[in-house]
Amino acid sequence: MTSSPFTSQSSKVLKCRAVELLAVGVIPFEQWSHVFANPQLGQWEGLRAKAFAVWFSTMADFLKGERDWSALKTELDLRGERYEDVFERLAVLSAHYRSVLTLYSVEDQIFLRDRRLQNVHGRLHTFLRDAHAIPVFNPDSGAIEKVDKTAAEYRDIMARYYPRLRDVSKELVDRLVKSSQFARLTVYYEAKLRVATNLGPLIEALGVGAACGSE
């Protein structure tokens, strides 16, 4: 029987890791949603679109951590350790992000990831690659999977979006912020995930604030 990679680590470190996995999903949303979802910035369409594109791909990054969540929870259960409701929050946030991602086609996701690469990393050379392996959400499997595109296929997708960049970007943002999925996500965030009022007390209750990164 293969042992868990977490078996040799202390319980405090495991709890820290669980909180860190939750933060991967929460902190980008907290940082960027106040820009792309702010009605007072309605006239700043370009700013909202950039904030949205930077945040969008972080949902996939968060969902890719699910195997670690399960292993961490199993190990802490075996030790009889309490972990408050951190894994419940992970599961509920995961469900919300899956619901949000169903609003967007695979091609939408590929375009938005490209926008993030351009905005954050300035990767104009992406277009010169011979092949692309792009992580996207597959609504049929409910998982993050890599989609392979040739250079020609990738350029063809980009050609459907970039000539109408302003209108397309606004539509993609509006699709989210006007959706019932986003309304439910926002309610849950306010109730359970806000860093100062929710995650701070959770970390304190777990007793891991000073332990993270020190063991």
N, C-alpha and C positions, 0 to 999 in steps of 0.2 A: 504494500500500500504506500503510495507516494505521500510524503508529509507536506503540510501546508508551508509555503514560503514564509508565513508569518509565525510559525511555531516557536522560533528562537527569539522572537522579539517580545519586549515587555508589554504588559497590558496598556500602560500609558501611551506607549508608542503606537499601538494599534488603534487606540481611541483618537490619538492625534491624526493618524492617517485617515480615519473615517471622517473627521471634521474637515481635513484638507480636501478630501474628495467632494464633500458637500460645497465647500468654498469655490471649487472649480466651476460649479454651476451657478452659484449665487452671486459672487462678486462681480463677474462681467455683466450680469443682468442689472445689478444695482448701479454700476458705473455708467452704463450706456443707455438704459431704458429711460432715464430722466431726460435724455436728449432726444431720442427718436420718438418717444411717446409724449413729449411735452407739447400740448396744444399752443402754448405761448410762443413756440418756435416754428409755428406753421409757415411763416414766410421764409424760413431758412431751410428750404428743401434739401439743398446740397449737404448741409451739416447733418440733418437728420438721416439722410441716406448713407452718409459715411459712418455715422455711429451705428446704424442698423447693420451695415455690412460687417463692421468690425465685430459686433456681438454675435451675429447669426451663426457663424461656424463654431462658436464656443459651445453651442448645444451638443454638437456631435462629439466634441472633446469630452464633455461631461458624460455623455452616454457610454463612451468607450471604457469608462471606469467601472462598469457594472460587475465584471468578474471579481474585481478587488473587493467591492462591497460585500458580495456573497461570502467570499473567503474570510474577510474580516469578521463578519457577523458570526459565522460558524465557529471561528476560533474563540471569540469572546464568549459565545454561548457555552462552549466546552469548558471554559475556565470559570463559568458562573459569574462573569463580570456584568455589571450593569452599564448601559450605554445610553440611558434616557431614550429619547425617540429619534436619535440621529439617523438610524436606518429607515425609519418611517418617512422622515423628511426626504431622504435620498430617493426613496421609491415614489413618493408623491410628486416630487419635482421631475423625476424621470418621466412619469406619466404625462405631466403637463407639457414637457418639451416634445414628447412624441406627438401629442395632440397638435401642437403648434406646427411641427414639421410636416404634418399631413396637408397643410395649406399650400405647400410648395412642391412643384414638380422636381424631378431629378435635374432637369436643365436649369430651373430657377436656382437650385442649390449650387450647381456648378458655376453659374454666373456670379452668385453672391460670394462664393469662395474666391473667385478670381478678383472681385472687387476688394475683398479683404487683403489679398496678396499685394494688390496695387497700392492700396491706401496705407497699409502698415509697413510693408517691406519694399515697395517700389519695384516689384518684380515684373517689369515689362518684358524681360527675356523669357517669361513663361510661354509666350506665344511661339518661341523658337524650338521648344522641345519636340522631339520626335513622337513621344507618347506621354500620356497622362494617366495616372492612377489617382482617382479622386474619391475621398470618403463622402458618402451621401447616406441619407436615411432612406431605407427601403420600407414603405408602408406595409408591404405584403409579409415581410419577415419581422418587422418591428425592430430591426437591427441596423447598425451603421455598417455599411459594406462599401468596398472599393469598386468603383466603376472605371473600366479601362476605355480610354478614348485615344484615337490616333490624333496626330497633329491636325489633320484636315477636319476631323469631326469636332475637335475642340474649337478651331477657328470658326467653323460653321455655326456652332452654338453662340459664340461671342458675337458673330455678325447679326444675330437676331435681336441682341440686346443693346449693344453699344451705340448703334446709330440713333436709337431713341432713349439714350441714357437717362435724361432728366425725367421723362414721362414714365419709363419703366421703373426707375428707382422709387419714384413717388408711389406708384401703384403697389409695389412690393411692400413698402412700409405701411401704406394704408390697409393693405390686406390683413396685416397682422393686427394693428392697433384698433381696427374696427371689428375684429372678430370676437366671438364668444370665448374662444380658446384663450385669447390674451386677457380678457376680462377675468376669467377664472384663475389664470396664472397670477395676475396682479393681486387678487384677493388673497390667494395663498401666500404670496410673497409678503404682503403686509402683515399677515397673521402669524407666520412661522419662520420667515427667512431673513427679515431685515437684520443687517449685521449688528448694528448697535443695540437694538432692542430684543433681538431673538438669538442670534448666534453667540453674542457675547455672554449672555446668561447661560446658554447651553454649555459653552466651554468651561465656564466657572463651575457649573453643576457636575461636569465630568471630572473636574480637578486636573485638567491637562494643560492649562494655559502656559505655565512655566516649563512644562516638560517638552513641548513640541520643539524639535530640533536640537534637544540637548542630550538625547540618549542614543 
